[in-house]
Amino acid sequence: MSSDGRETPSARFTDAATVAQNSPMSEEAQQQHESAPQPAPLIFEQPLNERMRTFLRLDFLYSQALYHNEMQSQWGSRAAMGSLLDILAIAARGDVRADVQKELERHLAQLNVFQSKPGVDSARLRTVMSNLLRLRADLVACGSNYLGGLKDSEFLSAIKHRSAIPGGTCEFDLPDFFFWLNQATDARARSFNDWLATLRPLCDAIAELLWITRQHGKPRQEIARGGVYHITFERDTPIQLVRIALPAVSGLYPETSGSHYRCSVRLLAWNGLQTRPVQTTEDVPFTLTCCT
């Protein structure tokens, strides 16, 4: 999540010319102000089909699981376990593995066409295709029943069942979970990494597919007149993901709705937690990226 800074004019006590002996100090202060790193813009992503929604959710949960597992604390292990079980719930709902394989094949076919085109960075193209081929091979090798071990684990099933109850994973509810959480950090990490290894081929492939999808988009500058912007997509070029970049200091965030045919964006002003946001009436410049 990201932002852009705004330069504020320095206050003056008088309109007189700058005093000579203070000029070096003024220039140094100005240079420091100009050299200060500018915060990156906030990027809001909106998936336009169910497959992309699933991929984004799984990638989010995978990053969350890795982050919490590296914290090396009992609370970190609890949070990581929650993310792991959420990944398992989504992956087991439909044939996500088949969807990922289809997307890998589609991108490989598209990239293969570029090999014969002039002006293409062949080294980079080979690297990307090699990564996709490796990920596809790992996904195929894990087999269609790759989730079987996680689904059949009584330990994980008990935690999943009790997690549906607020506070249901306390030590008196799940003494075996409490015992595991009190194991040495290395032992907990090994166990968790074993479970995560089952999901890694799927999640790594999704992360690569999302990267390629984002790379396919071309950022362009647009203006939301009165805080509203409408997008109509070409039917021959289906858009999977819309990315909207706004400076964090703008105090605005987008509310996006639509499908793979058209999309509407409303820019809402953040008024704090106690006040409802309202649509801005100003013309707002922003960066739009439509990814195929």
PAVEX-799595 format. One record per residue (C-alpha): residue number from 0; residue in one letter; chain; x, y, z. Coordinates in steps of 0.05 Angstrom, whole numbers, padded with zeros to 5 digits. Layout:
BEGIN
[NUM a A [X Y Z]];
...
***
This chain:
BEGIN
[0 m A [00000 00000 00000]];
[1 s A [00036 00064 -00021]];
[2 s A [00037 00142 -00030]];
[3 d A [00062 00207 -00059]];
[4 g A [00084 00269 -00021]];
[5 r A [00062 00340 -00032]];
[6 e A [00109 00398 -00028]];
[7 t A [00086 00453 00019]];
[8 p A [00112 00524 00009]];
[9 s A [00159 00547 00063]];
[10 a A [00132 00601 00109]];
[11 r A [00162 00671 00104]];
[12 f A [00161 00724 00158]];
[13 t A [00170 00781 00108]];
[14 d A [00172 00791 00033]];
[15 a A [00243 00819 00037]];
[16 a A [00300 00788 -00002]];
[17 t A [00338 00730 00029]];
[18 v A [00392 00752 00077]];
[19 a A [00460 00736 00046]];
[20 q A [00490 00701 00106]];
[21 n A [00430 00655 00112]];
[22 s A [00431 00633 00039]];
[23 p A [00475 00572 00049]];
[24 m A [00431 00547 00105]];
[25 s A [00369 00559 00064]];
[26 e A [00398 00523 00004]];
[27 e A [00421 00464 00047]];
[28 a A [00352 00458 00078]];
[29 q A [00320 00460 00009]];
[30 q A [00367 00407 -00017]];
[31 q A [00352 00362 00042]];
[32 h A [00277 00372 00031]];
[33 e A [00283 00356 -00043]];
[34 s A [00327 00295 -00031]];
[35 a A [00280 00265 00020]];
[36 p A [00251 00199 -00007]];
[37 q A [00181 00207 -00034]];
[38 p A [00132 00154 -00008]];
[39 a A [00105 00108 -00062]];
[40 p A [00032 00113 -00083]];
[41 l A [-00022 00069 -00055]];
[42 i A [-00042 00016 -00106]];
[43 f A [-00113 -00013 -00102]];
[44 e A [-00126 -00076 -00142]];
[45 q A [-00194 -00100 -00167]];
[46 p A [-00200 -00170 -00197]];
[47 l A [-00251 -00177 -00253]];
[48 n A [-00264 -00252 -00252]];
[49 e A [-00270 -00306 -00200]];
[50 r A [-00205 -00340 -00218]];
[51 m A [-00166 -00275 -00206]];
[52 r A [-00202 -00264 -00140]];
[53 t A [-00181 -00334 -00117]];
[54 f A [-00109 -00323 -00138]];
[55 l A [-00104 -00256 -00102]];
[56 r A [-00134 -00285 -00038]];
[57 l A [-00087 -00345 -00039]];
[58 d A [-00026 -00301 -00052]];
[59 f A [-00047 -00255 00005]];
[60 l A [-00055 -00313 00054]];
[61 y A [00010 -00345 00031]];
[62 s A [00049 -00280 00044]];
[63 q A [00014 -00274 00111]];
[64 a A [00032 -00345 00131]];
[65 l A [00105 -00335 00113]];
[66 y A [00109 -00270 00151]];
[67 h A [00078 -00297 00215]];
[68 n A [00119 -00361 00212]];
[69 e A [00183 -00320 00211]];
[70 m A [00164 -00283 00275]];
[71 q A [00187 -00344 00316]];
[72 s A [00136 -00334 00371]];
[73 q A [00076 -00372 00396]];
[74 w A [00030 -00316 00373]];
[75 g A [00064 -00316 00305]];
[76 s A [00054 -00392 00300]];
[77 r A [-00020 -00383 00317]];
[78 a A [-00029 -00330 00263]];
[79 a A [00010 -00371 00213]];
[80 m A [-00033 -00432 00227]];
[81 g A [-00096 -00390 00214]];
[82 s A [-00069 -00369 00146]];
[83 l A [-00050 -00441 00129]];
[84 l A [-00120 -00466 00145]];
[85 d A [-00151 -00410 00104]];
[86 i A [-00107 -00430 00044]];
[87 l A [-00128 -00502 00053]];
[88 a A [-00202 -00482 00055]];
[89 i A [-00197 -00443 -00010]];
[90 a A [-00153 -00494 -00046]];
[91 a A [-00200 -00551 -00028]];
[92 r A [-00263 -00515 -00051]];
[93 g A [-00253 -00524 -00125]];
[94 d A [-00200 -00548 -00173]];
[95 v A [-00154 -00489 -00162]];
[96 r A [-00094 -00531 -00184]];
[97 a A [-00125 -00542 -00252]];
[98 d A [-00140 -00467 -00259]];
[99 v A [-00067 -00451 -00243]];
[100 q A [-00043 -00503 -00294]];
[101 k A [-00088 -00472 -00348]];
[102 e A [-00060 -00403 -00334]];
[103 l A [00011 -00429 -00336]];
[104 e A [-00003 -00461 -00404]];
[105 r A [-00036 -00397 -00430]];
[106 h A [00023 -00353 -00411]];
[107 l A [00073 -00403 -00438]];
[108 a A [00037 -00403 -00505]];
[109 q A [00036 -00327 -00506]];
[110 l A [00110 -00321 -00489]];
[111 n A [00128 -00374 -00540]];
[112 v A [00101 -00329 -00595]];
[113 f A [00150 -00274 -00574]];
[114 q A [00211 -00318 -00587]];
[115 s A [00207 -00305 -00661]];
[116 k A [00195 -00230 -00656]];
[117 p A [00251 -00180 -00667]];
[118 g A [00272 -00133 -00611]];
[119 v A [00254 -00181 -00555]];
[120 d A [00301 -00190 -00497]];
[121 s A [00313 -00264 -00509]];
[122 a A [00352 -00275 -00444]];
[123 r A [00296 -00247 -00402]];
[124 l A [00244 -00285 -00442]];
[125 r A [00281 -00350 -00431]];
[126 t A [00286 -00336 -00356]];
[127 v A [00211 -00324 -00350]];
[128 m A [00193 -00385 -00391]];
[129 s A [00242 -00428 -00351]];
[130 n A [00208 -00406 -00287]];
[131 l A [00139 -00422 -00314]];
[132 l A [00162 -00490 -00339]];
[133 r A [00193 -00506 -00271]];
[134 l A [00130 -00485 -00234]];
[135 r A [00087 -00526 -00281]];
[136 a A [00131 -00587 -00270]];
[137 d A [00127 -00578 -00194]];
[138 l A [00052 -00571 -00197]];
[139 v A [00044 -00634 -00239]];
[140 a A [00091 -00673 -00194]];
[141 c A [00050 -00659 -00131]];
[142 g A [-00009 -00697 -00161]];
[143 s A [-00084 -00684 -00160]];
[144 n A [-00090 -00710 -00088]];
[145 y A [-00037 -00663 -00062]];
[146 l A [-00082 -00637 -00006]];
[147 g A [-00098 -00707 00021]];
[148 g A [-00046 -00706 00077]];
[149 l A [-00069 -00639 00103]];
[150 k A [-00143 -00657 00098]];
[151 d A [-00132 -00723 00135]];
[152 s A [-00092 -00692 00192]];
[153 e A [-00133 -00698 00257]];
[154 f A [-00089 -00645 00288]];
[155 l A [-00104 -00593 00234]];
[156 s A [-00177 -00613 00229]];
[157 a A [-00187 -00602 00304]];
[158 i A [-00156 -00532 00299]];
[159 k A [-00198 -00516 00238]];
[160 h A [-00262 -00539 00273]];
[161 r A [-00248 -00499 00337]];
[162 s A [-00225 -00437 00298]];
[163 a A [-00298 -00426 00277]];
[164 i A [-00314 -00411 00350]];
[165 p A [-00290 -00344 00379]];
[166 g A [-00232 -00360 00425]];
[167 g A [-00242 -00434 00408]];
[168 t A [-00167 -00449 00404]];
[169 c A [-00151 -00435 00477]];
[170 e A [-00108 -00485 00514]];
[171 f A [-00167 -00517 00550]];
[172 d A [-00202 -00528 00482]];
[173 l A [-00141 -00555 00445]];
[174 p A [-00088 -00580 00495]];
[175 d A [-00049 -00614 00438]];
[176 f A [-00045 -00548 00400]];
[177 f A [-00022 -00513 00464]];
[178 f A [00031 -00567 00473]];
[179 w A [00056 -00558 00402]];
[180 l A [00059 -00483 00410]];
[181 n A [00105 -00493 00470]];
[182 q A [00154 -00535 00431]];
[183 a A [00222 -00506 00412]];
[184 t A [00220 -00453 00358]];
[185 d A [00259 -00496 00309]];
[186 a A [00213 -00555 00319]];
[187 r A [00151 -00513 00307]];
[188 a A [00182 -00482 00245]];
[189 r A [00199 -00551 00217]];
[190 s A [00128 -00577 00227]];
[191 f A [00097 -00515 00196]];
[192 n A [00145 -00516 00137]];
[193 d A [00127 -00588 00124]];
[194 w A [00053 -00569 00120]];
[195 l A [00067 -00508 00078]];
[196 a A [00111 -00549 00031]];
[197 t A [00048 -00585 00007]];
[198 l A [00018 -00518 -00014]];
[199 r A [00083 -00485 -00039]];
[200 p A [00079 -00509 -00112]];
[201 l A [00009 -00480 -00118]];
[202 c A [00024 -00415 -00082]];
[203 d A [00091 -00403 -00117]];
[204 a A [00058 -00413 -00185]];
[205 i A [00003 -00364 -00167]];
[206 a A [00054 -00312 -00144]];
[207 e A [00090 -00318 -00212]];
[208 l A [00025 -00314 -00251]];
[209 l A [00004 -00251 -00213]];
[210 w A [00072 -00219 -00228]];
[211 i A [00065 -00234 -00302]];
[212 t A [-00007 -00208 -00303]];
[213 r A [00014 -00143 -00271]];
[214 q A [00072 -00136 -00320]];
[215 h A [00023 -00142 -00378]];
[216 g A [-00011 -00078 -00358]];
[217 k A [00010 -00010 -00384]];
[218 p A [00001 00047 -00334]];
[219 r A [-00034 00109 -00360]];
[220 q A [-00053 00175 -00329]];
[221 e A [-00128 00189 -00324]];
[222 i A [-00173 00239 -00290]];
[223 a A [-00235 00221 -00250]];
[224 r A [-00282 00279 -00265]];
[225 g A [-00321 00296 -00203]];
[226 g A [-00291 00235 -00169]];
[227 v A [-00321 00185 -00220]];
[228 y A [-00288 00146 -00276]];
[229 h A [-00318 00094 -00323]];
[230 i A [-00278 00042 -00361]];
[231 t A [-00303 00002 -00420]];
[232 f A [-00260 -00057 -00442]];
[233 e A [-00250 -00087 -00511]];
[234 r A [-00285 -00154 -00516]];
[235 d A [-00228 -00184 -00555]];
[236 t A [-00178 -00168 -00500]];
[237 p A [-00206 -00192 -00433]];
[238 i A [-00180 -00154 -00373]];
[239 q A [-00168 -00194 -00310]];
[240 l A [-00143 -00141 -00262]];
[241 v A [-00150 -00066 -00254]];
[242 r A [-00098 -00028 -00213]];
[243 i A [-00111 00043 -00189]];
[244 a A [-00053 00084 -00159]];
[245 l A [-00067 00145 -00116]];
[246 p A [-00021 00187 -00072]];
[247 a A [-00031 00168 00001]];
[248 v A [-00033 00242 00020]];
[249 s A [-00093 00252 -00025]];
[250 g A [-00138 00225 00029]];
[251 l A [-00177 00186 -00024]];
[252 y A [-00190 00113 -00039]];
[253 p A [-00228 00080 -00096]];
[254 e A [-00292 00040 -00093]];
[255 t A [-00291 -00003 -00156]];
[256 s A [-00346 -00046 -00185]];
[257 g A [-00356 -00080 -00252]];
[258 s A [-00341 -00141 -00295]];
[259 h A [-00295 -00159 -00352]];
[260 y A [-00336 -00115 -00399]];
[261 r A [-00339 -00049 -00360]];
[262 c A [-00318 -00020 -00294]];
[263 s A [-00337 00041 -00252]];
[264 v A [-00292 00076 -00202]];
[265 r A [-00316 00124 -00147]];
[266 l A [-00263 00161 -00107]];
[267 l A [-00284 00169 -00034]];
[268 a A [-00254 00217 00016]];
[269 w A [-00230 00186 00081]];
[270 n A [-00261 00224 00139]];
[271 g A [-00238 00181 00197]];
[272 l A [-00268 00120 00230]];
[273 q A [-00328 00156 00260]];
[274 t A [-00353 00190 00196]];
[275 r A [-00380 00159 00133]];
[276 p A [-00336 00170 00072]];
[277 v A [-00365 00214 00017]];
[278 q A [-00350 00217 -00057]];
[279 t A [-00304 00274 -00074]];
[280 t A [-00331 00326 -00123]];
[281 e A [-00262 00346 -00148]];
[282 d A [-00227 00324 -00211]];
[283 v A [-00174 00274 -00188]];
[284 p A [-00114 00252 -00230]];
[285 f A [-00094 00179 -00218]];
[286 t A [-00055 00123 -00251]];
[287 l A [-00096 00067 -00283]];
[288 t A [-00068 -00001 -00304]];
[289 c A [-00111 -00053 -00339]];
[290 c A [-00078 -00122 -00337]];
[291 t A [-00095 -00179 -00384]];
***
